[in-house]
């Protein structure tokens, strides 16, 4: 699951051109056609893609909220 979040973070930062140490936020429509949903591919807004492992809790959450506006927040983990 961490690799999916790292992948999403990389795409988000590249898409928005952000390199802030505090994190980044994106709001947009969570979208996927039926095949994409089943395979774990979702898009947020127009330029960001999220891949998740089919059958995972995150996959189910994304499937349940497809078609809704969502907020994706990427921020450094507290390592203290």
C-alpha positions as CSV (number, residue, x, y, z in Angstrom):
1,X,0.0,0.0,0.0
2,X,2.9,2.3,0.7
3,X,4.2,1.9,-2.9
4,X,0.8,3.0,-4.2
5,X,0.8,6.1,-2.0
6,X,4.4,6.9,-3.1
7,X,3.3,6.5,-6.8
8,X,0.3,8.7,-6.2
9,X,2.5,11.3,-4.5
10,X,5.0,11.3,-7.3
11,X,2.3,11.7,-9.9
12,X,0.6,14.4,-7.9
13,X,3.8,16.4,-7.4
14,X,4.7,16.1,-11.1
15,X,1.2,17.0,-12.2
16,X,0.9,20.1,-10.1
17,X,4.6,21.1,-10.3
18,X,4.8,21.2,-6.5
19,X,7.8,20.4,-4.3
20,X,6.6,21.8,-1.0
21,X,7.9,20.1,2.1
22,X,4.6,20.5,3.9
23,X,2.7,18.4,1.3
24,X,0.2,18.9,-1.5
25,X,-3.5,18.7,-1.9
26,X,-5.7,18.0,-5.0
27,X,-9.4,18.2,-5.2
28,X,-11.3,16.7,-8.2
29,X,-13.7,14.2,-9.5
30,X,-12.8,10.6,-8.8
31,X,-13.5,8.8,-12.0
32,X,-13.0,5.4,-13.6
33,X,-15.0,3.3,-16.0
34,X,-16.1,-0.2,-14.9
35,X,-13.1,-2.0,-16.3
36,X,-10.7,0.5,-14.7
37,X,-12.5,0.3,-11.4
38,X,-12.2,-3.5,-11.3
39,X,-8.5,-3.3,-12.2
40,X,-7.7,-0.7,-9.6
41,X,-7.1,2.4,-11.8
42,X,-8.8,5.7,-10.9
43,X,-8.3,9.3,-12.0
44,X,-8.6,12.4,-9.9
45,X,-9.2,15.7,-11.7
46,X,-7.8,15.6,-15.2
47,X,-4.1,14.8,-14.8
48,X,-3.7,12.5,-11.8
49,X,-4.0,8.7,-11.7
50,X,-4.1,6.4,-8.7
51,X,-3.4,2.7,-8.9
52,X,-4.4,0.4,-6.1
53,X,-4.3,-3.3,-5.5
54,X,-7.7,-4.9,-6.4
55,X,-9.4,-6.3,-3.4
56,X,-7.7,-4.1,-0.9
57,X,-9.7,-1.9,1.5
58,X,-8.5,1.3,-0.3
59,X,-9.7,-0.2,-3.6
60,X,-13.1,-0.8,-2.2
61,X,-13.2,2.7,-0.8
62,X,-12.3,4.2,-4.2
63,X,-14.9,2.0,-5.9
64,X,-17.5,3.2,-3.5
65,X,-16.7,6.8,-4.0
66,X,-16.2,6.8,-7.8
67,X,-18.1,9.7,-9.4
68,X,-17.7,11.9,-6.3
69,X,-15.5,14.9,-5.7
70,X,-12.6,13.9,-3.4
71,X,-9.6,15.5,-1.8
72,X,-6.2,13.8,-2.0
73,X,-3.7,15.0,0.6
74,X,0.0,13.9,0.4
75,X,2.2,14.9,3.2
76,X,5.3,13.6,4.9
77,X,4.8,11.0,7.6
78,X,5.7,12.0,11.2
79,X,8.8,9.9,11.8
80,X,9.4,11.1,15.4
